[in-house]
């Protein structure tokens, strides 16, 4: 390998002028990226990862934002000294970027073909015909099925995974020397994520492209990175080769990030979380910026800022403990991090019993709106949920998890089936009576900001349920209840007069928890509630939810595509595919001895730290349309073990224990 880096960032400083002073978002970071190699930048939100990427691309919005100092040397050329006209020749051509959210990055009124062609016509001077041929070639390269048809489609006609592939096709269409990927798989399920990561690796090997990967998913870093940089408060606090980093992470911040990760080995234990939050870039402390949150802090840390120094060859950390950090940091255990949970009793009457639930959406056409078919989003599901139990619903996007959840809490109409909640059938109950029962079952949403009214103060948001359910005699009593709830979810009671935009993502999710706690529910539907959160904030929310479950005997249905999270928090797991549950059992049964080929392939696709020796088996194609599901077993067109009868008859239930069963012709 050529030891000369393709990109060298030296003492980069990016600042923003704000009402509170100068925000030093990136404050002197340095790192190198080599041809054909991947450098990963990890850290919490607010550490400066994305601003670093935007600085490299020279996309910082002025005049408030500006690059205050440093060098960005790309192929022996300092990008900071180029004129904007010259930089446009580099941007999108020799350096490309894949943004986090493909739907907001793609133009909704242009076909995907036109958007890819626009890049090559601008930078390469291709004719329309040449650009179309190149666009088709790129669609084939990123494994878009039927590229001749897809090239004329608009972004809204594609799945999330396909939209991300289109972004990659655009980024690679000019064969850049450097590709910057900012959280490229955050919103994707495990199978699409695995395919995207595999695709990026293959393209890197074929083209020799260098990759800068920004992510908070340590599993993704383990499987893809060659070098790792950990950022905190605008600075690099640890840098090492990937193999060294995952064996000997040394900075207290790095070790805390690892301890915050949920997985099956930590089941029944409290996750270690990092107290507090990243300091504001306008108010960095004088000494070590992590000192206020560090479990190994001593007096000198608050006075002297630690330099980035080597502790081993190729391994540097910014910590005053220096070479003593690895042994000390890795020995510290939080006082109650081994607090065991109690399993819910299985012999009493279930809180929730769902039988043969079907949710079909009619398809109508013509002037008379004649019924021509139906979308079978949920097609005959049975589940039970005990008091104080957590059931995880896992599966790919489009398999019906969220639709089932919304149907259970009666946010959408049920086509067929029964929902027995504590002795009451929620399908047959009158709307007036259903409203009274809503205090017993609540929903927690994925986006903590989008689910809170931006025009209402926290006191109004949390007390809405109290007013609706006539809890509390007057405003004074309700305010007292709201303050108690704020303290209970780990927020200061003085914050009740603030608006949602004044809180961090983790704090907003805590407000959402306070809102449903106000009405003392028995059951909460949690729909991807931690997918938008950093690992440290995620650990805090998971610990809070488990603590509330212990104290209040709350029952949860957890909808997630994070299998490590499901393995940690769930008592039982149900695997969904195309509107039906194909396997169910206790978390150890499903994750340690999966039976259905779909369950096995989901687990195989999930990135895990410490497992990179075996070749992954990927699910080919997308989930079939619920309008016209395959005959027989719905999974057979994608199943590597499909037999002739799989395509003719849907398999019956096969039980392996009282709790573990599957629907598969292999058994």
Beta strands, then each sheet from edge to edge (+ up, - down):
strand 1: 7-18
strand 2: 21-33
strand 3: 38-42
strand 4: 65-74
strand 5: 77-78
strand 6: 95-98
strand 7: 178-182
strand 8: 210-214
strand 9: 227-232
strand 10: 235-241
strand 11: 309-312
strand 12: 315-317
strand 13: 352-365
strand 14: 370-385
strand 15: 390-394
strand 16: 416-421
strand 17: 424-425
strand 18: 441-444
strand 19: 523-527
strand 20: 555-559
strand 21: 572-577
strand 22: 580-586
strand 23: 653-655
strand 24: 661-663
sheet 1: 2+ 1- 4+ 5-
sheet 2: 6+ 7+ 8+ 3+ 9+ 10- 12+ 11-
sheet 3: 14+ 13- 16+ 17-
sheet 4: 18+ 19+ 20+ 15+ 21+ 22- 24+ 23-
end
